[in-house]
Amino acid sequence: MHFTLYSRGYCHLCHDMLDALLRLQTPQRPFTVEVIDIDEAGDPALLAKYDELVPVLFADLSQPELCHYFLDEAKVLQLL
């Protein structure tokens, strides 16, 4: 399983969500996480879309977001 987390370097909620997500990882539930800082991505459309919503977590970028602001552990665990 691979997750994508849209984030910002100065966002404490972003750091909290990443920490909470990583706590769910076990040898029986392996996954990877790509953290994309929307300020450093160089994509104005990405910044405009997620500016006030970060952190935003996706399991599949072609699907709706799993959660934003706070980790929805139940949704993540369903996928794992």
Stockholm file with secondary structure:
# STOCKHOLM 1.0

chainA/1-80         MHFTLYSRGYCHLCHDMLDALLRLQTPQRPFTVEVIDIDEAGDPALLAKYDELVPVLFADLSQPELCHYFLDEAKVLQLL
#=GR chainA/1-80 SS CEEEEEECTTCHHHHHHHHHHHHTCBTTBCCEEEEEETTTSCCHHHHHHHTTTCSEEESCTTSCCSEESSCCHHHHHHHC
#=GC SS_cons        CEEEEEECTTCHHHHHHHHHHHHTCBTTBCCEEEEEETTTSCCHHHHHHHTTTCSEEESCTTSCCSEESSCCHHHHHHHC
//
